[in-house]
């Protein structure tokens, strides 16, 4: 089953009295590029999260973000050590009374003193780890399903364009035969003109020129290879299993198709053939654009 590289998945879980959201976004990329953002208390789980994602995806950029519902600020709670604060206050009062120093110790200054205030993050243990990995799994399945649906749509369009590529190759093959016949006739007429002027024609030399012209213009091998590449292309599309990365194989075949189209264009210096070659190249390029979206 062909899959695209774009998709979205969502999951959620609760841990430590907090609700978390998991968002997974998939984009096009030449290789597999995993980007994982986890809250600090769960950061130690990144290797396990990456391992789960690698089970589902072979190619593309995969961005996974986990945050507490309502924003990340709910993870850390402010804790004030009243005992330490009281110690600072008493020390300030004692210094003021003993040495007659002016000034008051304000709340803002007190909170800024070492040991008075700190942010504490919740302890999230094994239960949170299991819940996170389950949510990642759910998001990955959802994104994979979206990639499969889009991939099938792309595959249908690609198959239609492959039909057009084969049709154009067939039309070019017929046009190539006509061009070869026209060149043969042109050479023969030229030989007859020379015979009338010179009185004789070297039949052996004439035959060699006709054969050489036919070889230069013959595109049978190129059109046959186009049909062969298209058959391989279809075979890969049909045989692809779910999750298999086929984009690079198809891209290689497209390079070969483009090479054959260029060769045909250089051989057939004919306006009608040139028009079909341009259309052939356009179809190959449109297929390439679709293949770049495939995993």
VOZATOR-404593 format. One record per residue (C-alpha): residue number from 1; residue in one letter; z, x negated, y. Coordinates in pm, 1 decimal. Example, Ala and Ser with C-alpha at 12.3 -4.5 7.8 and 13.67 -1.06 7.14 Angstrom:
// residues 2
[node 1; 'A'; [780.0; -1230.0; -450.0]] [node 2; 'S'; [714.0; -1367.0; -106.0]] 
// end
This chain:
// residues 295
[node 1; 'X'; [0.0; 0.0; 0.0]] [node 2; 'X'; [-113.1; -146.7; 331.3]] [node 3; 'X'; [145.2; -164.0; 609.3]] [node 4; 'X'; [114.4; -226.0; 979.4]] [node 5; 'X'; [352.9; -458.8; 1163.7]] [node 6; 'X'; [481.3; -201.6; 1412.6]] [node 7; 'X'; [767.0; 36.3; 1344.3]] [node 8; 'X'; [1111.1; 152.7; 1445.5]] [node 9; 'X'; [1428.9; 220.0; 1250.9]] [node 10; 'X'; [1775.3; 344.4; 1338.0]] [node 11; 'X'; [2114.3; 344.8; 1168.0]] [node 12; 'X'; [2480.2; 389.6; 1249.0]] [node 13; 'X'; [2826.8; 319.7; 1109.7]] [node 14; 'X'; [3194.5; 326.4; 1201.6]] [node 15; 'X'; [3444.3; 42.8; 1172.0]] [node 16; 'X'; [3776.2; -42.7; 1333.1]] [node 17; 'X'; [3788.9; 295.0; 1503.0]] [node 18; 'X'; [3457.3; 226.9; 1677.9]] [node 19; 'X'; [3110.6; 375.5; 1630.4]] [node 20; 'X'; [2816.5; 135.3; 1613.2]] [node 21; 'X'; [2442.6; 186.3; 1648.1]] [node 22; 'X'; [2173.6; -19.8; 1474.7]] [node 23; 'X'; [1823.4; -36.7; 1622.5]] [node 24; 'X'; [1535.9; -214.7; 1452.8]] [node 25; 'X'; [1198.7; -270.8; 1622.5]] [node 26; 'X'; [895.4; -427.9; 1455.9]] [node 27; 'X'; [606.2; -585.6; 1647.8]] [node 28; 'X'; [296.9; -790.8; 1567.8]] [node 29; 'X'; [344.2; -1159.1; 1494.3]] [node 30; 'X'; [151.5; -1417.1; 1296.5]] [node 31; 'X'; [453.2; -1501.3; 1080.1]] [node 32; 'X'; [788.3; -1339.2; 1002.2]] [node 33; 'X'; [1012.1; -1379.6; 1307.4]] [node 34; 'X'; [1360.7; -1229.0; 1266.7]] [node 35; 'X'; [1578.0; -1184.2; 1574.2]] [node 36; 'X'; [1928.4; -1052.1; 1512.2]] [node 37; 'X'; [2187.7; -960.4; 1774.7]] [node 38; 'X'; [2533.4; -867.9; 1650.1]] [node 39; 'X'; [2866.6; -806.2; 1826.6]] [node 40; 'X'; [3087.2; -1113.7; 1817.2]] [node 41; 'X'; [3330.3; -972.9; 1554.8]] [node 42; 'X'; [3033.3; -917.4; 1323.1]] [node 43; 'X'; [2836.3; -1231.1; 1406.1]] [node 44; 'X'; [2944.3; -1402.1; 1083.3]] [node 45; 'X'; [2732.7; -1145.4; 894.0]] [node 46; 'X'; [2402.3; -1262.3; 1042.0]] [node 47; 'X'; [2291.2; -1452.3; 725.3]] [node 48; 'X'; [2345.7; -1140.5; 512.1]] [node 49; 'X'; [2161.9; -924.5; 765.5]] [node 50; 'X'; [1865.9; -1163.9; 767.4]] [node 51; 'X'; [1856.9; -1165.7; 389.1]] [node 52; 'X'; [1841.6; -784.6; 384.1]] [node 53; 'X'; [1557.4; -779.3; 635.5]] [node 54; 'X'; [1358.6; -1038.0; 440.1]] [node 55; 'X'; [1361.8; -800.5; 142.8]] [node 56; 'X'; [1168.6; -543.9; 345.5]] [node 57; 'X'; [938.6; -745.8; 570.5]] [node 58; 'X'; [696.4; -1032.3; 506.2]] [node 59; 'X'; [526.9; -1062.4; 843.1]] [node 60; 'X'; [578.2; -958.2; 1205.0]] [node 61; 'X'; [846.5; -988.9; 1466.0]] [node 62; 'X'; [1157.3; -792.5; 1369.2]] [node 63; 'X'; [1423.3; -734.6; 1636.5]] [node 64; 'X'; [1755.1; -593.3; 1516.1]] [node 65; 'X'; [2035.2; -511.5; 1761.6]] [node 66; 'X'; [2381.6; -375.6; 1682.3]] [node 67; 'X'; [2614.3; -253.4; 1954.5]] [node 68; 'X'; [2914.3; -27.0; 1995.2]] [node 69; 'X'; [2815.8; 324.6; 2091.3]] [node 70; 'X'; [2838.8; 361.6; 2467.1]] [node 71; 'X'; [2792.8; -13.6; 2522.3]] [node 72; 'X'; [2953.1; -333.9; 2403.9]] [node 73; 'X'; [3247.0; -313.2; 2643.0]] [node 74; 'X'; [3447.5; -99.1; 2401.8]] [node 75; 'X'; [3481.2; -385.9; 2156.3]] [node 76; 'X'; [3724.6; -594.8; 2360.4]] [node 77; 'X'; [4059.1; -450.7; 2477.8]] [node 78; 'X'; [4269.2; -592.9; 2761.4]] [node 79; 'X'; [4614.8; -707.0; 2651.4]] [node 80; 'X'; [4891.1; -796.0; 2902.6]] [node 81; 'X'; [5184.3; -1008.0; 2789.0]] [node 82; 'X'; [5466.5; -845.2; 2986.2]] [node 83; 'X'; [5719.6; -1105.4; 2875.1]] [node 84; 'X'; [5507.1; -1388.6; 3012.7]] [node 85; 'X'; [5442.1; -1191.5; 3331.1]] [node 86; 'X'; [5812.5; -1128.7; 3378.1]] [node 87; 'X'; [5879.8; -1498.8; 3337.8]] [node 88; 'X'; [5632.1; -1579.0; 3617.4]] [node 89; 'X'; [5789.9; -1316.8; 3847.0]] [node 90; 'X'; [6144.8; -1445.5; 3793.6]] [node 91; 'X'; [6035.5; -1803.7; 3842.6]] [node 92; 'X'; [5864.8; -1707.2; 4171.8]] [node 93; 'X'; [6175.7; -1526.2; 4295.2]] [node 94; 'X'; [6400.1; -1817.8; 4201.2]] [node 95; 'X'; [6176.0; -2066.6; 4382.6]] [node 96; 'X'; [6164.0; -1846.1; 4690.9]] [node 97; 'X'; [6545.3; -1804.9; 4702.8]] [node 98; 'X'; [6635.5; -2162.5; 4619.6]] [node 99; 'X'; [6393.5; -2333.3; 4856.5]] [node 100; 'X'; [6343.1; -2060.9; 5114.9]] [node 101; 'X'; [5970.4; -2040.0; 5050.8]] [node 102; 'X'; [5764.6; -1759.2; 5204.4]] [node 103; 'X'; [5516.3; -1538.7; 5020.0]] [node 104; 'X'; [5498.9; -1282.5; 4743.1]] [node 105; 'X'; [5345.0; -1302.3; 4397.1]] [node 106; 'X'; [5085.4; -1023.0; 4386.5]] [node 107; 'X'; [4952.0; -835.9; 4087.0]] [node 108; 'X'; [4603.9; -991.1; 4108.6]] [node 109; 'X'; [4750.0; -1341.5; 4122.5]] [node 110; 'X'; [4986.2; -1260.1; 3836.4]] [node 111; 'X'; [4705.1; -1135.3; 3611.7]] [node 112; 'X'; [4512.0; -1454.5; 3676.7]] [node 113; 'X'; [4793.1; -1678.9; 3553.4]] [node 114; 'X'; [4761.6; -1839.1; 3211.9]] [node 115; 'X'; [4892.1; -1632.8; 2923.5]] [node 116; 'X'; [4945.5; -1309.2; 3117.8]] [node 117; 'X'; [4620.3; -1122.2; 3042.8]] [node 118; 'X'; [4358.5; -1166.8; 2771.9]] [node 119; 'X'; [4087.9; -969.3; 2598.9]] [node 120; 'X'; [4125.4; -912.2; 2226.8]] [node 121; 'X'; [3845.3; -807.0; 1997.7]] [node 122; 'X'; [3917.7; -583.4; 1696.7]] [node 123; 'X'; [3948.5; -727.3; 1349.4]] [node 124; 'X'; [3655.0; -598.8; 1143.5]] [node 125; 'X'; [3687.0; -687.7; 777.6]] [node 126; 'X'; [3506.5; -626.6; 449.2]] [node 127; 'X'; [3477.1; -252.1; 505.9]] [node 128; 'X'; [3291.4; -311.1; 833.0]] [node 129; 'X'; [3064.7; -564.5; 662.8]] [node 130; 'X'; [2961.6; -317.5; 394.1]] [node 131; 'X'; [2905.6; -41.4; 650.9]] [node 132; 'X'; [2691.5; -269.3; 869.2]] [node 133; 'X'; [2470.0; -380.5; 579.7]] [node 134; 'X'; [2422.8; -18.8; 467.5]] [node 135; 'X'; [2317.4; 78.8; 821.1]] [node 136; 'X'; [2076.9; -218.2; 838.5]] [node 137; 'X'; [1929.9; -109.4; 506.7]] [node 138; 'X'; [1877.8; 246.2; 634.7]] [node 139; 'X'; [1710.3; 122.0; 953.7]] [node 140; 'X'; [1486.3; -112.6; 753.8]] [node 141; 'X'; [1372.8; 167.0; 520.2]] [node 142; 'X'; [1293.1; 390.6; 816.1]] [node 143; 'X'; [1091.6; 117.1; 989.2]] [node 144; 'X'; [914.6; 25.6; 664.6]] [node 145; 'X'; [815.3; 388.2; 614.4]] [node 146; 'X'; [669.8; 403.7; 963.7]] [node 147; 'X'; [479.8; 79.3; 899.7]] [node 148; 'X'; [337.1; 223.8; 578.4]] [node 149; 'X'; [217.3; 542.7; 746.7]] [node 150; 'X'; [52.9; 350.4; 1029.0]] [node 151; 'X'; [-89.7; 100.7; 780.5]] [node 152; 'X'; [-261.0; 376.0; 582.8]] [node 153; 'X'; [-415.0; 512.0; 902.1]] [node 154; 'X'; [-543.4; 164.7; 990.0]] [node 155; 'X'; [-678.3; 116.6; 638.0]] [node 156; 'X'; [-877.7; 441.2; 660.9]] [node 157; 'X'; [-1036.0; 328.1; 986.0]] [node 158; 'X'; [-1110.3; -17.1; 842.4]] [node 159; 'X'; [-1281.9; 136.5; 537.3]] [node 160; 'X'; [-1504.3; 344.7; 763.2]] [node 161; 'X'; [-1603.1; 35.0; 959.8]] [node 162; 'X'; [-1670.5; -155.3; 637.6]] [node 163; 'X'; [-1917.0; 120.1; 545.8]] [node 164; 'X'; [-2095.2; 55.7; 873.8]] [node 165; 'X'; [-2094.9; -322.5; 812.6]] [node 166; 'X'; [-2261.9; -270.7; 474.2]] [node 167; 'X'; [-2513.3; -28.3; 623.2]] [node 168; 'X'; [-2604.8; -276.2; 895.5]] [node 169; 'X'; [-2638.1; -555.8; 639.5]] [node 170; 'X'; [-2878.9; -336.9; 443.2]] [node 171; 'X'; [-3080.8; -257.8; 755.1]] [node 172; 'X'; [-3095.3; -627.0; 844.2]] [node 173; 'X'; [-3211.0; -715.4; 493.8]] [node 174; 'X'; [-3501.9; -471.5; 528.2]] [node 175; 'X'; [-3581.3; -595.1; 877.1]] [node 176; 'X'; [-3568.5; -953.9; 751.8]] [node 177; 'X'; [-3834.0; -874.7; 491.4]] [node 178; 'X'; [-4052.6; -723.5; 761.0]] [node 179; 'X'; [-4008.3; -1029.2; 983.2]] [node 180; 'X'; [-4101.1; -1263.2; 696.8]] [node 181; 'X'; [-4413.7; -1058.8; 620.8]] [node 182; 'X'; [-4507.5; -1062.9; 989.8]] [node 183; 'X'; [-4467.8; -1443.2; 1005.0]] [node 184; 'X'; [-4677.6; -1488.2; 692.6]] [node 185; 'X'; [-4950.6; -1273.0; 838.9]] [node 186; 'X'; [-4934.3; -1460.0; 1166.7]] [node 187; 'X'; [-4967.1; -1797.3; 993.0]] [node 188; 'X'; [-5253.9; -1669.4; 780.3]] [node 189; 'X'; [-5440.4; -1539.2; 1084.3]] [node 190; 'X'; [-5385.9; -1869.1; 1261.0]] [node 191; 'X'; [-5522.6; -2049.7; 955.7]] [node 192; 'X'; [-5832.3; -1829.6; 956.8]] [node 193; 'X'; [-5887.8; -1906.9; 1326.0]] [node 194; 'X'; [-5862.1; -2277.9; 1254.2]] [node 195; 'X'; [-6100.4; -2238.2; 962.9]] [node 196; 'X'; [-6360.8; -2078.7; 1185.7]] [node 197; 'X'; [-6316.3; -2355.9; 1441.2]] [node 198; 'X'; [-6292.2; -2652.8; 1203.8]] [node 199; 'X'; [-6490.9; -2515.3; 915.3]] [node 200; 'X'; [-6222.6; -2570.1; 649.6]] [node 201; 'X'; [-5856.2; -2496.5; 574.4]] [node 202; 'X'; [-5614.2; -2697.0; 367.6]] [node 203; 'X'; [-5489.2; -2425.3; 132.2]] [node 204; 'X'; [-5207.2; -2647.6; 6.9]] [node 205; 'X'; [-5083.8; -2713.3; 360.3]] [node 206; 'X'; [-5113.1; -2342.9; 443.0]] [node 207; 'X'; [-4904.8; -2252.9; 140.6]] [node 208; 'X'; [-4637.2; -2505.9; 237.8]] [node 209; 'X'; [-4613.8; -2365.7; 590.4]] [node 210; 'X'; [-4583.2; -2009.7; 462.4]] [node 211; 'X'; [-4306.5; -2109.1; 219.9]] [node 212; 'X'; [-4124.1; -2307.2; 488.8]] [node 213; 'X'; [-4140.4; -2015.0; 732.7]] [node 214; 'X'; [-4016.2; -1776.1; 466.3]] [node 215; 'X'; [-3722.5; -2006.9; 388.4]] [node 216; 'X'; [-3628.5; -2037.0; 754.1]] [node 217; 'X'; [-3631.9; -1660.8; 803.3]] [node 218; 'X'; [-3495.4; -1547.1; 467.8]] [node 219; 'X'; [-3152.5; -1381.6; 508.1]] [node 220; 'X'; [-3114.5; -1254.4; 151.5]] [node 221; 'X'; [-2828.2; -1493.6; 78.0]] [node 222; 'X'; [-2643.5; -1403.3; 397.9]] [node 223; 'X'; [-2668.7; -1028.2; 342.0]] [node 224; 'X'; [-2565.6; -1071.3; -22.6]] [node 225; 'X'; [-2257.0; -1265.4; 86.4]] [node 226; 'X'; [-2173.9; -993.1; 340.5]] [node 227; 'X'; [-2175.6; -734.8; 60.3]] [node 228; 'X'; [-1962.5; -967.5; -152.5]] [node 229; 'X'; [-1707.8; -1023.0; 126.8]] [node 230; 'X'; [-1689.4; -649.8; 193.5]] [node 231; 'X'; [-1627.9; -585.5; -177.1]] [node 232; 'X'; [-1344.3; -841.8; -174.6]] [node 233; 'X'; [-1207.0; -683.8; 142.0]] [node 234; 'X'; [-1200.9; -340.7; -20.6]] [node 235; 'X'; [-1041.4; -484.8; -333.4]] [node 236; 'X'; [-755.1; -634.8; -132.8]] [node 237; 'X'; [-698.7; -306.0; 49.5]] [node 238; 'X'; [-690.4; -110.5; -277.0]] [node 239; 'X'; [-477.7; -355.9; -475.6]] [node 240; 'X'; [-216.8; -427.7; -208.5]] [node 241; 'X'; [129.2; -332.0; -322.9]] [node 242; 'X'; [400.6; -209.2; -87.7]] [node 243; 'X'; [541.3; -491.1; 121.3]] [node 244; 'X'; [268.2; -740.3; 30.6]] [node 245; 'X'; [132.3; -950.6; 317.6]] [node 246; 'X'; [-248.5; -922.0; 315.9]] [node 247; 'X'; [-333.8; -975.7; 682.6]] [node 248; 'X'; [-412.4; -1346.3; 652.6]] [node 249; 'X'; [-641.6; -1297.4; 351.7]] [node 250; 'X'; [-833.4; -1027.6; 535.1]] [node 251; 'X'; [-853.6; -1242.2; 846.2]] [node 252; 'X'; [-1013.9; -1522.1; 641.8]] [node 253; 'X'; [-1276.0; -1282.3; 504.0]] [node 254; 'X'; [-1350.7; -1165.6; 857.8]] [node 255; 'X'; [-1416.2; -1525.5; 958.4]] [node 256; 'X'; [-1666.0; -1551.0; 672.9]] [node 257; 'X'; [-1831.6; -1223.8; 773.4]] [node 258; 'X'; [-1863.1; -1350.5; 1129.9]] [node 259; 'X'; [-2019.4; -1672.8; 1006.5]] [node 260; 'X'; [-2284.2; -1482.5; 807.3]] [node 261; 'X'; [-2360.8; -1259.4; 1106.6]] [node 262; 'X'; [-2411.1; -1565.8; 1328.1]] [node 263; 'X'; [-2644.9; -1722.8; 1072.7]] [node 264; 'X'; [-2852.9; -1406.2; 1050.5]] [node 265; 'X'; [-2874.6; -1391.0; 1429.0]] [node 266; 'X'; [-2998.4; -1749.5; 1448.7]] [node 267; 'X'; [-3260.9; -1694.7; 1177.1]] [node 268; 'X'; [-3411.5; -1369.2; 1297.8]] [node 269; 'X'; [-3557.9; -1418.6; 1646.1]] [node 270; 'X'; [-3645.1; -1054.0; 1661.1]] [node 271; 'X'; [-3535.8; -798.1; 1919.8]] [node 272; 'X'; [-3471.7; -518.6; 1668.9]] [node 273; 'X'; [-3276.7; -748.4; 1437.8]] [node 274; 'X'; [-3082.6; -892.4; 1733.3]] [node 275; 'X'; [-2968.9; -541.4; 1828.2]] [node 276; 'X'; [-2833.2; -483.2; 1477.5]] [node 277; 'X'; [-2668.4; -826.4; 1469.3]] [node 278; 'X'; [-2484.6; -745.3; 1791.5]] [node 279; 'X'; [-2368.0; -416.4; 1641.0]] [node 280; 'X'; [-2264.1; -596.4; 1322.5]] [node 281; 'X'; [-2057.4; -847.8; 1519.0]] [node 282; 'X'; [-1897.8; -564.7; 1716.6]] [node 283; 'X'; [-1792.8; -386.6; 1398.1]] [node 284; 'X'; [-1647.8; -708.9; 1256.1]] [node 285; 'X'; [-1452.4; -764.2; 1578.3]] [node 286; 'X'; [-1317.4; -408.4; 1571.5]] [node 287; 'X'; [-1201.3; -462.4; 1213.9]] [node 288; 'X'; [-1037.8; -788.6; 1322.5]] [node 289; 'X'; [-842.2; -603.6; 1590.0]] [node 290; 'X'; [-710.4; -362.6; 1326.6]] [node 291; 'X'; [-633.0; -638.8; 1076.3]] [node 292; 'X'; [-422.1; -817.5; 1336.7]] [node 293; 'X'; [-189.1; -516.2; 1316.2]] [node 294; 'X'; [-152.5; -541.4; 937.9]] [node 295; 'X'; [135.3; -711.2; 761.4]] 
// end
